[in-house]
């Protein structure tokens, strides 16, 4: 306690007072705060809350949130801690940090972040897919032939049966071409699988060598 006019009063918030303190002068240091009155030792000051910063001595509460694009793990004296500070840093590529972050967050599958200090992740680019968390532009996967990848794809989508796509990096279903007459194309084909079986005929868009009547059919004699 500190004493005023001989009457003991609790040490104020943001300070700590050893025994026989007359006036509170010892402030909780930067990087900490003293939420409760009556602290006796510096060790009783609380480390700054993760996701927040405490730049001033003598605080009863943190100054505010860690800045967008940065994270504060606790005891930070700044809203934008340096990467080598040991109390946070700037978000790295493949991650994002909204305001008040206490750690870096990985971009979800189908998303990516290409720069440090991102507040949010962007959709994976059309023609590519992002199958793993924390993807960057460099680690995106290009869409293979026989498939297409719309923006935000976590995995490629097969061209439907009866179509094929010989091109890599396709961005939409319109890249899938109808299988030519006389040939057939199974799902995810980059080229027709082969010719229609002897005794059968295949119209455009057939997906089996022995199609049913609606995709061709069995040859008959008339």
Secondary structure as GFF3:
##gff-version 3
##sequence-region A 1 222
A	DSSP	beta_strand	2	4	.	.	.	ID=ss1
A	DSSP	beta_strand	7	9	.	.	.	ID=ss2
A	DSSP	beta_strand	32	33	.	.	.	ID=ss3
A	DSSP	three_ten_helix	42	44	.	.	.	ID=ss4
A	DSSP	beta_strand	46	47	.	.	.	ID=ss5
A	DSSP	beta_strand	52	53	.	.	.	ID=ss6
A	DSSP	beta_strand	64	65	.	.	.	ID=ss7
A	DSSP	beta_strand	70	72	.	.	.	ID=ss8
A	DSSP	beta_strand	88	90	.	.	.	ID=ss9
A	DSSP	beta_strand	95	96	.	.	.	ID=ss10
A	DSSP	beta_strand	105	106	.	.	.	ID=ss11
A	DSSP	beta_strand	111	112	.	.	.	ID=ss12
A	DSSP	beta_strand	122	123	.	.	.	ID=ss13
A	DSSP	beta_strand	128	129	.	.	.	ID=ss14
A	DSSP	beta_strand	141	142	.	.	.	ID=ss15
A	DSSP	beta_strand	147	148	.	.	.	ID=ss16
A	DSSP	beta_strand	157	158	.	.	.	ID=ss17
A	DSSP	beta_strand	163	164	.	.	.	ID=ss18
A	DSSP	three_ten_helix	173	175	.	.	.	ID=ss19
A	DSSP	beta_strand	177	178	.	.	.	ID=ss20
A	DSSP	beta_strand	183	184	.	.	.	ID=ss21
A	DSSP	beta_strand	194	195	.	.	.	ID=ss22
A	DSSP	beta_strand	200	202	.	.	.	ID=ss23
A	DSSP	three_ten_helix	213	215	.	.	.	ID=ss24
A	DSSP	beta_strand	216	218	.	.	.	ID=ss25
###
